[in-house]
Amino acid sequence: MSSRKNVTYFLVALIGSLTLGLAPFTPEPHVVGKWRWILGGAKGMKFMDYFDLILHSLPFILLLFMTIKLLPIRRRN
């Protein structure tokens, strides 16, 4: 894959993280509330809550993957 395509995919992942990943923005991002719920013991969470967490986390996972992919890798010769 060309470097230009990788940068484009990185920008799409960044925009997705800032919009879809953090929606709704007030009073706190939805994904932050779900993570607090899980770290607090996740009492009362149902399948839909876990699915919602995965859905809101996907832009961040994609952003992490694209960031790692864009990092320069030193190769031994």
PDB file of N, CA, C and O in Angstrom:
ATOM      1  N   MET A   1       0.849  -1.170   0.000  1.00  0.00           N
ATOM      2  CA  MET A   1       0.000   0.000   0.000  1.00  0.00           C
ATOM      3  C   MET A   1       0.897   1.237   0.000  1.00  0.00           C
ATOM      4  O   MET A   1       1.919   1.266   0.686  1.00  0.00           O
ATOM      5  N   SER A   2       0.521   2.236  -0.755  1.00  0.00           N
ATOM      6  CA  SER A   2       1.344   3.427  -0.857  1.00  0.00           C
ATOM      7  C   SER A   2       1.252   4.275   0.402  1.00  0.00           C
ATOM      8  O   SER A   2       0.293   4.191   1.170  1.00  0.00           O
ATOM      9  N   SER A   3       2.264   5.080   0.584  1.00  0.00           N
ATOM     10  CA  SER A   3       2.325   5.938   1.768  1.00  0.00           C
ATOM     11  C   SER A   3       1.194   6.970   1.757  1.00  0.00           C
ATOM     12  O   SER A   3       0.658   7.331   2.804  1.00  0.00           O
ATOM     13  N   ARG A   4       0.844   7.434   0.567  1.00  0.00           N
ATOM     14  CA  ARG A   4      -0.220   8.432   0.458  1.00  0.00           C
ATOM     15  C   ARG A   4      -1.569   7.860   0.908  1.00  0.00           C
ATOM     16  O   ARG A   4      -2.351   8.547   1.565  1.00  0.00           O
ATOM     17  N   LYS A   5      -1.835   6.593   0.550  1.00  0.00           N
ATOM     18  CA  LYS A   5      -3.068   5.951   0.990  1.00  0.00           C
ATOM     19  C   LYS A   5      -3.070   5.776   2.497  1.00  0.00           C
ATOM     20  O   LYS A   5      -4.101   5.960   3.143  1.00  0.00           O
ATOM     21  N   ASN A   6      -1.923   5.422   3.062  1.00  0.00           N
ATOM     22  CA  ASN A   6      -1.832   5.247   4.511  1.00  0.00           C
ATOM     23  C   ASN A   6      -2.132   6.545   5.240  1.00  0.00           C
ATOM     24  O   ASN A   6      -2.821   6.539   6.260  1.00  0.00           O
ATOM     25  N   VAL A   7      -1.627   7.647   4.731  1.00  0.00           N
ATOM     26  CA  VAL A   7      -1.886   8.948   5.357  1.00  0.00           C
ATOM     27  C   VAL A   7      -3.370   9.295   5.247  1.00  0.00           C
ATOM     28  O   VAL A   7      -3.954   9.838   6.185  1.00  0.00           O
ATOM     29  N   THR A   8      -3.972   8.983   4.110  1.00  0.00           N
ATOM     30  CA  THR A   8      -5.405   9.233   3.931  1.00  0.00           C
ATOM     31  C   THR A   8      -6.220   8.411   4.925  1.00  0.00           C
ATOM     32  O   THR A   8      -7.142   8.932   5.553  1.00  0.00           O
ATOM     33  N   TYR A   9      -5.883   7.129   5.068  1.00  0.00           N
ATOM     34  CA  TYR A   9      -6.586   6.279   6.031  1.00  0.00           C
ATOM     35  C   TYR A   9      -6.374   6.767   7.460  1.00  0.00           C
ATOM     36  O   TYR A   9      -7.284   6.689   8.284  1.00  0.00           O
ATOM     37  N   PHE A  10      -5.178   7.269   7.756  1.00  0.00           N
ATOM     38  CA  PHE A  10      -4.899   7.828   9.081  1.00  0.00           C
ATOM     39  C   PHE A  10      -5.804   9.025   9.348  1.00  0.00           C
ATOM     40  O   PHE A  10      -6.375   9.144  10.432  1.00  0.00           O
ATOM     41  N   LEU A  11      -5.935   9.909   8.366  1.00  0.00           N
ATOM     42  CA  LEU A  11      -6.784  11.093   8.542  1.00  0.00           C
ATOM     43  C   LEU A  11      -8.250  10.709   8.713  1.00  0.00           C
ATOM     44  O   LEU A  11      -8.963  11.325   9.504  1.00  0.00           O
ATOM     45  N   VAL A  12      -8.703   9.700   7.981  1.00  0.00           N
ATOM     46  CA  VAL A  12     -10.084   9.225   8.138  1.00  0.00           C
ATOM     47  C   VAL A  12     -10.287   8.667   9.546  1.00  0.00           C
ATOM     48  O   VAL A  12     -11.311   8.923  10.179  1.00  0.00           O
ATOM     49  N   ALA A  13      -9.302   7.901  10.035  1.00  0.00           N
ATOM     50  CA  ALA A  13      -9.391   7.349  11.389  1.00  0.00           C
ATOM     51  C   ALA A  13      -9.370   8.460  12.434  1.00  0.00           C
ATOM     52  O   ALA A  13     -10.077   8.375  13.439  1.00  0.00           O
ATOM     53  N   LEU A  14      -8.574   9.496  12.212  1.00  0.00           N
ATOM     54  CA  LEU A  14      -8.506  10.620  13.149  1.00  0.00           C
ATOM     55  C   LEU A  14      -9.841  11.373  13.189  1.00  0.00           C
ATOM     56  O   LEU A  14     -10.344  11.693  14.266  1.00  0.00           O
ATOM     57  N   ILE A  15     -10.401  11.649  12.031  1.00  0.00           N
ATOM     58  CA  ILE A  15     -11.692  12.347  11.988  1.00  0.00           C
ATOM     59  C   ILE A  15     -12.789  11.479  12.607  1.00  0.00           C
ATOM     60  O   ILE A  15     -13.648  11.981  13.331  1.00  0.00           O
ATOM     61  N   GLY A  16     -12.757  10.184  12.322  1.00  0.00           N
ATOM     62  CA  GLY A  16     -13.732   9.273  12.920  1.00  0.00           C
ATOM     63  C   GLY A  16     -13.619   9.227  14.434  1.00  0.00           C
ATOM     64  O   GLY A  16     -14.628   9.164  15.137  1.00  0.00           O
ATOM     65  N   SER A  17     -12.391   9.258  14.935  1.00  0.00           N
ATOM     66  CA  SER A  17     -12.188   9.232  16.388  1.00  0.00           C
ATOM     67  C   SER A  17     -12.716  10.498  17.050  1.00  0.00           C
ATOM     68  O   SER A  17     -13.316  10.450  18.123  1.00  0.00           O
ATOM     69  N   LEU A  18     -12.484  11.626  16.397  1.00  0.00           N
ATOM     70  CA  LEU A  18     -12.906  12.898  16.976  1.00  0.00           C
ATOM     71  C   LEU A  18     -14.408  13.128  16.874  1.00  0.00           C
ATOM     72  O   LEU A  18     -14.972  13.878  17.671  1.00  0.00           O
ATOM     73  N   THR A  19     -15.059  12.497  15.913  1.00  0.00           N
ATOM     74  CA  THR A  19     -16.498  12.704  15.756  1.00  0.00           C
ATOM     75  C   THR A  19     -17.290  11.517  16.292  1.00  0.00           C
ATOM     76  O   THR A  19     -17.953  11.633  17.322  1.00  0.00           O
ATOM     77  N   LEU A  20     -17.230  10.390  15.610  1.00  0.00           N
ATOM     78  CA  LEU A  20     -18.017   9.222  16.008  1.00  0.00           C
ATOM     79  C   LEU A  20     -17.540   8.613  17.320  1.00  0.00           C
ATOM     80  O   LEU A  20     -18.349   8.157  18.128  1.00  0.00           O
ATOM     81  N   GLY A  21     -16.238   8.605  17.528  1.00  0.00           N
ATOM     82  CA  GLY A  21     -15.700   7.992  18.738  1.00  0.00           C
ATOM     83  C   GLY A  21     -16.032   8.751  20.003  1.00  0.00           C
ATOM     84  O   GLY A  21     -16.171   8.153  21.070  1.00  0.00           O
ATOM     85  N   LEU A  22     -16.162  10.064  19.897  1.00  0.00           N
ATOM     86  CA  LEU A  22     -16.426  10.880  21.076  1.00  0.00           C
ATOM     87  C   LEU A  22     -17.879  11.337  21.194  1.00  0.00           C
ATOM     88  O   LEU A  22     -18.227  12.035  22.147  1.00  0.00           O
ATOM     89  N   ALA A  23     -18.725  10.957  20.252  1.00  0.00           N
ATOM     90  CA  ALA A  23     -20.124  11.387  20.297  1.00  0.00           C
ATOM     91  C   ALA A  23     -20.877  10.644  21.392  1.00  0.00           C
ATOM     92  O   ALA A  23     -20.520   9.494  21.645  1.00  0.00           O
ATOM     93  N   PRO A  24     -21.846  11.173  22.041  1.00  0.00           N
ATOM     94  CA  PRO A  24     -22.151  12.599  22.164  1.00  0.00           C
ATOM     95  C   PRO A  24     -21.124  13.293  23.055  1.00  0.00           C
ATOM     96  O   PRO A  24     -20.533  12.669  23.936  1.00  0.00           O
ATOM     97  N   PHE A  25     -20.923  14.545  22.826  1.00  0.00           N
ATOM     98  CA  PHE A  25     -19.824  15.266  23.470  1.00  0.00           C
ATOM     99  C   PHE A  25     -20.144  15.748  24.877  1.00  0.00           C
ATOM    100  O   PHE A  25     -19.231  15.928  25.682  1.00  0.00           O
ATOM    101  N   THR A  26     -21.416  15.962  25.193  1.00  0.00           N
ATOM    102  CA  THR A  26     -21.763  16.467  26.519  1.00  0.00           C
ATOM    103  C   THR A  26     -22.690  15.490  27.218  1.00  0.00           C
ATOM    104  O   THR A  26     -23.494  14.871  26.520  1.00  0.00           O
ATOM    105  N   PRO A  27     -22.656  15.300  28.476  1.00  0.00           N
ATOM    106  CA  PRO A  27     -21.745  15.900  29.449  1.00  0.00           C
ATOM    107  C   PRO A  27     -20.351  15.266  29.425  1.00  0.00           C
ATOM    108  O   PRO A  27     -19.388  15.884  29.878  1.00  0.00           O
ATOM    109  N   GLU A  28     -20.233  14.048  28.905  1.00  0.00           N
ATOM    110  CA  GLU A  28     -18.928  13.425  28.680  1.00  0.00           C
ATOM    111  C   GLU A  28     -19.072  12.497  27.480  1.00  0.00           C
ATOM    112  O   GLU A  28     -20.176  12.044  27.174  1.00  0.00           O
ATOM    113  N   PRO A  29     -17.961  12.212  26.795  1.00  0.00           N
ATOM    114  CA  PRO A  29     -18.059  11.293  25.657  1.00  0.00           C
ATOM    115  C   PRO A  29     -18.622   9.936  26.079  1.00  0.00           C
ATOM    116  O   PRO A  29     -18.322   9.433  27.162  1.00  0.00           O
ATOM    117  N   HIS A  30     -19.425   9.367  25.225  1.00  0.00           N
ATOM    118  CA  HIS A  30     -20.127   8.117  25.507  1.00  0.00           C
ATOM    119  C   HIS A  30     -19.156   6.982  25.822  1.00  0.00           C
ATOM    120  O   HIS A  30     -19.391   6.189  26.733  1.00  0.00           O
ATOM    121  N   VAL A  31     -18.072   6.910  25.066  1.00  0.00           N
ATOM    122  CA  VAL A  31     -17.104   5.834  25.260  1.00  0.00           C
ATOM    123  C   VAL A  31     -16.413   5.956  26.626  1.00  0.00           C
ATOM    124  O   VAL A  31     -16.070   4.944  27.238  1.00  0.00           O
ATOM    125  N   VAL A  32     -16.212   7.174  27.095  1.00  0.00           N
ATOM    126  CA  VAL A  32     -15.602   7.385  28.418  1.00  0.00           C
ATOM    127  C   VAL A  32     -16.545   6.872  29.509  1.00  0.00           C
ATOM    128  O   VAL A  32     -16.105   6.231  30.464  1.00  0.00           O
ATOM    129  N   GLY A  33     -17.823   7.151  29.367  1.00  0.00           N
ATOM    130  CA  GLY A  33     -18.803   6.670  30.336  1.00  0.00           C
ATOM    131  C   GLY A  33     -18.872   5.152  30.381  1.00  0.00           C
ATOM    132  O   GLY A  33     -18.986   4.558  31.453  1.00  0.00           O
ATOM    133  N   LYS A  34     -18.800   4.523  29.201  1.00  0.00           N
ATOM    134  CA  LYS A  34     -18.833   3.053  29.148  1.00  0.00           C
ATOM    135  C   LYS A  34     -17.595   2.459  29.807  1.00  0.00           C
ATOM    136  O   LYS A  34     -17.695   1.475  30.539  1.00  0.00           O
ATOM    137  N   TRP A  35     -16.431   3.047  29.554  1.00  0.00           N
ATOM    138  CA  TRP A  35     -15.199   2.529  30.182  1.00  0.00           C
ATOM    139  C   TRP A  35     -15.234   2.714  31.698  1.00  0.00           C
ATOM    140  O   TRP A  35     -14.777   1.845  32.441  1.00  0.00           O
ATOM    141  N   ARG A  36     -15.771   3.837  32.157  1.00  0.00           N
ATOM    142  CA  ARG A  36     -15.908   4.032  33.612  1.00  0.00           C
ATOM    143  C   ARG A  36     -16.829   2.980  34.208  1.00  0.00           C
ATOM    144  O   ARG A  36     -16.590   2.469  35.302  1.00  0.00           O
ATOM    145  N   TRP A  37     -17.883   2.667  33.470  1.00  0.00           N
ATOM    146  CA  TRP A  37     -18.843   1.664  33.918  1.00  0.00           C
ATOM    147  C   TRP A  37     -18.167   0.300  34.033  1.00  0.00           C
ATOM    148  O   TRP A  37     -18.371  -0.411  35.018  1.00  0.00           O
ATOM    149  N   ILE A  38     -17.372  -0.066  33.046  1.00  0.00           N
ATOM    150  CA  ILE A  38     -16.670  -1.351  33.070  1.00  0.00           C
ATOM    151  C   ILE A  38     -15.623  -1.384  34.177  1.00  0.00           C
ATOM    152  O   ILE A  38     -15.521  -2.371  34.905  1.00  0.00           O
ATOM    153  N   LEU A  39     -14.849  -0.318  34.306  1.00  0.00           N
ATOM    154  CA  LEU A  39     -13.801  -0.278  35.338  1.00  0.00           C
ATOM    155  C   LEU A  39     -14.394  -0.229  36.740  1.00  0.00           C
ATOM    156  O   LEU A  39     -13.724  -0.585  37.710  1.00  0.00           O
ATOM    157  N   GLY A  40     -15.638   0.207  36.855  1.00  0.00           N
ATOM    158  CA  GLY A  40     -16.318   0.245  38.151  1.00  0.00           C
ATOM    159  C   GLY A  40     -17.008  -1.056  38.516  1.00  0.00           C
ATOM    160  O   GLY A  40     -17.638  -1.148  39.570  1.00  0.00           O
ATOM    161  N   GLY A  41     -16.899  -2.057  37.663  1.00  0.00           N
ATOM    162  CA  GLY A  41     -17.500  -3.349  37.979  1.00  0.00           C
ATOM    163  C   GLY A  41     -18.520  -3.826  36.973  1.00  0.00           C
ATOM    164  O   GLY A  41     -18.891  -4.999  36.986  1.00  0.00           O
ATOM    165  N   ALA A  42     -18.983  -2.951  36.101  1.00  0.00           N
ATOM    166  CA  ALA A  42     -19.915  -3.290  35.021  1.00  0.00           C
ATOM    167  C   ALA A  42     -21.166  -4.006  35.502  1.00  0.00           C
ATOM    168  O   ALA A  42     -21.631  -4.953  34.867  1.00  0.00           O
ATOM    169  N   LYS A  43     -21.705  -3.557  36.614  1.00  0.00           N
ATOM    170  CA  LYS A  43     -22.947  -4.169  37.098  1.00  0.00           C
ATOM    171  C   LYS A  43     -24.110  -3.655  36.273  1.00  0.00           C
ATOM    172  O   LYS A  43     -24.290  -2.446  36.122  1.00  0.00           O
ATOM    173  N   GLY A  44     -24.883  -4.558  35.751  1.00  0.00           N
ATOM    174  CA  GLY A  44     -26.065  -4.186  34.992  1.00  0.00           C
ATOM    175  C   GLY A  44     -25.832  -3.970  33.510  1.00  0.00           C
ATOM    176  O   GLY A  44     -26.766  -3.602  32.797  1.00  0.00           O
ATOM    177  N   MET A  45     -24.612  -4.187  33.020  1.00  0.00           N
ATOM    178  CA  MET A  45     -24.372  -4.023  31.586  1.00  0.00           C
ATOM    179  C   MET A  45     -24.950  -5.212  30.831  1.00  0.00           C
ATOM    180  O   MET A  45     -24.839  -6.358  31.264  1.00  0.00           O
ATOM    181  N   LYS A  46     -25.556  -4.920  29.721  1.00  0.00           N
ATOM    182  CA  LYS A  46     -26.154  -5.948  28.885  1.00  0.00           C
ATOM    183  C   LYS A  46     -25.341  -6.075  27.590  1.00  0.00           C
ATOM    184  O   LYS A  46     -24.389  -5.327  27.368  1.00  0.00           O
ATOM    185  N   PHE A  47     -25.729  -7.028  26.742  1.00  0.00           N
ATOM    186  CA  PHE A  47     -25.029  -7.239  25.483  1.00  0.00           C
ATOM    187  C   PHE A  47     -24.982  -5.958  24.655  1.00  0.00           C
ATOM    188  O   PHE A  47     -23.949  -5.639  24.066  1.00  0.00           O
ATOM    189  N   MET A  48     -26.078  -5.232  24.607  1.00  0.00           N
ATOM    190  CA  MET A  48     -26.144  -4.000  23.811  1.00  0.00           C
ATOM    191  C   MET A  48     -25.141  -2.965  24.303  1.00  0.00           C
ATOM    192  O   MET A  48     -24.588  -2.217  23.496  1.00  0.00           O
ATOM    193  N   ASP A  49     -24.893  -2.907  25.616  1.00  0.00           N
ATOM    194  CA  ASP A  49     -23.917  -1.971  26.159  1.00  0.00           C
ATOM    195  C   ASP A  49     -22.501  -2.318  25.707  1.00  0.00           C
ATOM    196  O   ASP A  49     -21.716  -1.433  25.367  1.00  0.00           O
ATOM    197  N   TYR A  50     -22.179  -3.616  25.703  1.00  0.00           N
ATOM    198  CA  TYR A  50     -20.856  -4.039  25.237  1.00  0.00           C
ATOM    199  C   TYR A  50     -20.710  -3.789  23.736  1.00  0.00           C
ATOM    200  O   TYR A  50     -19.652  -3.356  23.278  1.00  0.00           O
ATOM    201  N   PHE A  51     -21.763  -4.060  22.974  1.00  0.00           N
ATOM    202  CA  PHE A  51     -21.748  -3.793  21.544  1.00  0.00           C
ATOM    203  C   PHE A  51     -21.561  -2.298  21.286  1.00  0.00           C
ATOM    204  O   PHE A  51     -20.809  -1.913  20.390  1.00  0.00           O
ATOM    205  N   ASP A  52     -22.225  -1.475  22.047  1.00  0.00           N
ATOM    206  CA  ASP A  52     -22.105  -0.023  21.928  1.00  0.00           C
ATOM    207  C   ASP A  52     -20.682   0.430  22.243  1.00  0.00           C
ATOM    208  O   ASP A  52     -20.145   1.311  21.572  1.00  0.00           O
ATOM    209  N   LEU A  53     -20.078  -0.166  23.252  1.00  0.00           N
ATOM    210  CA  LEU A  53     -18.690   0.164  23.600  1.00  0.00           C
ATOM    211  C   LEU A  53     -17.750  -0.192  22.452  1.00  0.00           C
ATOM    212  O   LEU A  53     -16.872   0.595  22.100  1.00  0.00           O
ATOM    213  N   ILE A  54     -17.930  -1.362  21.875  1.00  0.00           N
ATOM    214  CA  ILE A  54     -17.082  -1.774  20.750  1.00  0.00           C
ATOM    215  C   ILE A  54     -17.279  -0.837  19.571  1.00  0.00           C
ATOM    216  O   ILE A  54     -16.311  -0.436  18.925  1.00  0.00           O
ATOM    217  N   LEU A  55     -18.516  -0.489  19.292  1.00  0.00           N
ATOM    218  CA  LEU A  55     -18.817   0.389  18.167  1.00  0.00           C
ATOM    219  C   LEU A  55     -18.176   1.764  18.342  1.00  0.00           C
ATOM    220  O   LEU A  55     -17.631   2.317  17.387  1.00  0.00           O
ATOM    221  N   HIS A  56     -18.237   2.316  19.542  1.00  0.00           N
ATOM    222  CA  HIS A  56     -17.633   3.630  19.786  1.00  0.00           C
ATOM    223  C   HIS A  56     -16.111   3.552  19.896  1.00  0.00           C
ATOM    224  O   HIS A  56     -15.432   4.563  19.717  1.00  0.00           O
ATOM    225  N   SER A  57     -15.568   2.379  20.186  1.00  0.00           N
ATOM    226  CA  SER A  57     -14.115   2.223  20.317  1.00  0.00           C
ATOM    227  C   SER A  57     -13.427   1.929  18.988  1.00  0.00           C
ATOM    228  O   SER A  57     -12.216   2.120  18.873  1.00  0.00           O
ATOM    229  N   LEU A  58     -14.163   1.474  17.991  1.00  0.00           N
ATOM    230  CA  LEU A  58     -13.551   1.111  16.718  1.00  0.00           C
ATOM    231  C   LEU A  58     -12.747   2.237  16.061  1.00  0.00           C
ATOM    232  O   LEU A  58     -11.661   1.959  15.553  1.00  0.00           O
ATOM    233  N   PRO A  59     -13.213   3.485  16.041  1.00  0.00           N
ATOM    234  CA  PRO A  59     -12.381   4.536  15.439  1.00  0.00           C
ATOM    235  C   PRO A  59     -11.035   4.698  16.160  1.00  0.00           C
ATOM    236  O   PRO A  59     -10.022   4.980  15.520  1.00  0.00           O
ATOM    237  N   PHE A  60     -11.021   4.523  17.480  1.00  0.00           N
ATOM    238  CA  PHE A  60      -9.771   4.642  18.220  1.00  0.00           C
ATOM    239  C   PHE A  60      -8.838   3.471  17.931  1.00  0.00           C
ATOM    240  O   PHE A  60      -7.623   3.648  17.843  1.00  0.00           O
ATOM    241  N   ILE A  61      -9.402   2.285  17.785  1.00  0.00           N
ATOM    242  CA  ILE A  61      -8.596   1.105  17.446  1.00  0.00           C
ATOM    243  C   ILE A  61      -7.999   1.273  16.058  1.00  0.00           C
ATOM    244  O   ILE A  61      -6.823   0.974  15.848  1.00  0.00           O
ATOM    245  N   LEU A  62      -8.795   1.746  15.115  1.00  0.00           N
ATOM    246  CA  LEU A  62      -8.299   2.003  13.771  1.00  0.00           C
ATOM    247  C   LEU A  62      -7.223   3.078  13.780  1.00  0.00           C
ATOM    248  O   LEU A  62      -6.224   2.955  13.071  1.00  0.00           O
ATOM    249  N   LEU A  63      -7.409   4.123  14.568  1.00  0.00           N
ATOM    250  CA  LEU A  63      -6.411   5.180  14.670  1.00  0.00           C
ATOM    251  C   LEU A  63      -5.103   4.644  15.239  1.00  0.00           C
ATOM    252  O   LEU A  63      -4.030   5.003  14.756  1.00  0.00           O
ATOM    253  N   LEU A  64      -5.175   3.801  16.246  1.00  0.00           N
ATOM    254  CA  LEU A  64      -3.972   3.192  16.819  1.00  0.00           C
ATOM    255  C   LEU A  64      -3.267   2.324  15.780  1.00  0.00           C
ATOM    256  O   LEU A  64      -2.046   2.395  15.639  1.00  0.00           O
ATOM    257  N   PHE A  65      -4.026   1.505  15.051  1.00  0.00           N
ATOM    258  CA  PHE A  65      -3.455   0.648  14.020  1.00  0.00           C
ATOM    259  C   PHE A  65      -2.765   1.474  12.944  1.00  0.00           C
ATOM    260  O   PHE A  65      -1.647   1.152  12.543  1.00  0.00           O
ATOM    261  N   MET A  66      -3.414   2.530  12.471  1.00  0.00           N
ATOM    262  CA  MET A  66      -2.830   3.356  11.417  1.00  0.00           C
ATOM    263  C   MET A  66      -1.612   4.136  11.913  1.00  0.00           C
ATOM    264  O   MET A  66      -0.679   4.365  11.144  1.00  0.00           O
ATOM    265  N   THR A  67      -1.603   4.546  13.181  1.00  0.00           N
ATOM    266  CA  THR A  67      -0.446   5.235  13.737  1.00  0.00           C
ATOM    267  C   THR A  67       0.756   4.301  13.773  1.00  0.00           C
ATOM    268  O   THR A  67       1.864   4.694  13.409  1.00  0.00           O
ATOM    269  N   ILE A  68       0.539   3.076  14.210  1.00  0.00           N
ATOM    270  CA  ILE A  68       1.628   2.101  14.254  1.00  0.00           C
ATOM    271  C   ILE A  68       2.117   1.794  12.838  1.00  0.00           C
ATOM    272  O   ILE A  68       3.318   1.642  12.614  1.00  0.00           O
ATOM    273  N   LYS A  69       1.197   1.704  11.894  1.00  0.00           N
ATOM    274  CA  LYS A  69       1.560   1.404  10.515  1.00  0.00           C
ATOM    275  C   LYS A  69       2.386   2.526   9.885  1.00  0.00           C
ATOM    276  O   LYS A  69       3.243   2.266   9.040  1.00  0.00           O
ATOM    277  N   LEU A  70       2.136   3.758  10.287  1.00  0.00           N
ATOM    278  CA  LEU A  70       2.856   4.894   9.708  1.00  0.00           C
ATOM    279  C   LEU A  70       4.218   5.144  10.359  1.00  0.00           C
ATOM    280  O   LEU A  70       5.031   5.897   9.823  1.00  0.00           O
ATOM    281  N   LEU A  71       4.469   4.523  11.503  1.00  0.00           N
ATOM    282  CA  LEU A  71       5.757   4.722  12.152  1.00  0.00           C
ATOM    283  C   LEU A  71       6.871   4.133  11.293  1.00  0.00           C
ATOM    284  O   LEU A  71       6.722   3.048  10.731  1.00  0.00           O
ATOM    285  N   PRO A  72       7.989   4.854  11.193  1.00  0.00           N
ATOM    286  CA  PRO A  72       9.091   4.300  10.395  1.00  0.00           C
ATOM    287  C   PRO A  72       9.692   3.076  11.086  1.00  0.00           C
ATOM    288  O   PRO A  72       9.896   3.067  12.300  1.00  0.00           O
ATOM    289  N   ILE A  73       9.968   2.053  10.294  1.00  0.00           N
ATOM    290  CA  ILE A  73      10.531   0.816  10.818  1.00  0.00           C
ATOM    291  C   ILE A  73      11.955   0.681  10.286  1.00  0.00           C
ATOM    292  O   ILE A  73      12.191   0.763   9.080  1.00  0.00           O
ATOM    293  N   ARG A  74      12.886   0.474  11.191  1.00  0.00           N
ATOM    294  CA  ARG A  74      14.263   0.262  10.784  1.00  0.00           C
ATOM    295  C   ARG A  74      14.458  -1.221  10.471  1.00  0.00           C
ATOM    296  O   ARG A  74      14.102  -2.101  11.254  1.00  0.00           O
ATOM    297  N   ARG A  75      15.028  -1.456   9.315  1.00  0.00           N
ATOM    298  CA  ARG A  75      15.251  -2.831   8.895  1.00  0.00           C
ATOM    299  C   ARG A  75      16.732  -3.139   8.911  1.00  0.00           C
ATOM    300  O   ARG A  75      17.563  -2.300   8.564  1.00  0.00           O
ATOM    301  N   ARG A  76      17.044  -4.343   9.315  1.00  0.00           N
ATOM    302  CA  ARG A  76      18.453  -4.785   9.278  1.00  0.00           C
ATOM    303  C   ARG A  76      18.805  -5.228   7.878  1.00  0.00           C
ATOM    304  O   ARG A  76      18.007  -5.872   7.198  1.00  0.00           O
ATOM    305  N   ASN A  77      19.988  -4.885   7.456  1.00  0.00           N
ATOM    306  CA  ASN A  77      20.470  -5.338   6.142  1.00  0.00           C
ATOM    307  C   ASN A  77      21.552  -6.366   6.311  1.00  0.00           C
ATOM    308  O   ASN A  77      22.085  -6.869   5.322  1.00  0.00           O
TER     309      ASN A  77
END
